């Protein structure tokens, strides 16, 4: 199938529209963009179709966003040992903060597929009272025991990250509360 992008259409918009058409019609879609033939196929992820089109046009690759966009992406970076920007929740020192952040990421891991009710939902109170409790019970002893304040802070951050996405959660706090964390916990050898 052939697609004719309108004048002024960006390559991103043209690829997205061609991809939509390919999905609807169950066949590849081609179009001409500034004299270059571009093919888009629903069998190939949209991001790869877009990268291929940009490369064919001699455009630079799009850099991935600096911050993870979703809680799942943040967890993936955490698991890989990469630094992740987050919100300082403890303020009582690095060990206390690390314990909170470990709990945040474990709550995210345990709830990636959980349907999160909005605060307006009649079941929200019951949900929020128990959200993350199984995670706390799973790692509490290993982490040396959590206080109620630590659990409350972790629940808040994990819930916001899961509900709104990592970047939106991060931007909900002032920049002076942004910190970098990783799953690396140093130990002193004596």
Buried (B, 14 or more C-beta within 10 A) or exposed (E): BEBEBEEEBEBEEBBBBBBBBBBEEEEBBBBEBEEEEBBBBBEBEBEEBBBBBBEBEEEEEEEEEEBBEBBBBBBEBBEEEBEBBBBBBBEEEEEBBBBBBBBBBBBBBBBEEEEBBEEEEEEBEEBBEEBBEEBBEEBEEEBEEBEEEBBBBBBBBBBBBBBBBBBBBBBEBEEEEBBEBBBEEEEEEE
